[in-house]
């Protein structure tokens, strides 16, 4: 999984497995903060919006490059 910042509270997440669903994505990111919005687009990427920029930074630093 690759995460990159798209806006201060929003992460772009790429290289997602095609079978991963929005609920799975939400479960992955929930431990790092309050997820305001989670959406998966097409098969391999999505967006995660956190309540605060700090929560987005924590998720980014913990998950960027993970598999």
Secondary structure, 3 states (H helix, E strand, C coil): CEEEEEECCEEEEECCCCCCCHHHHHHHHHCCCCEEEEEEECCCEEEEEECCHHHHHHHHHHHCCCC
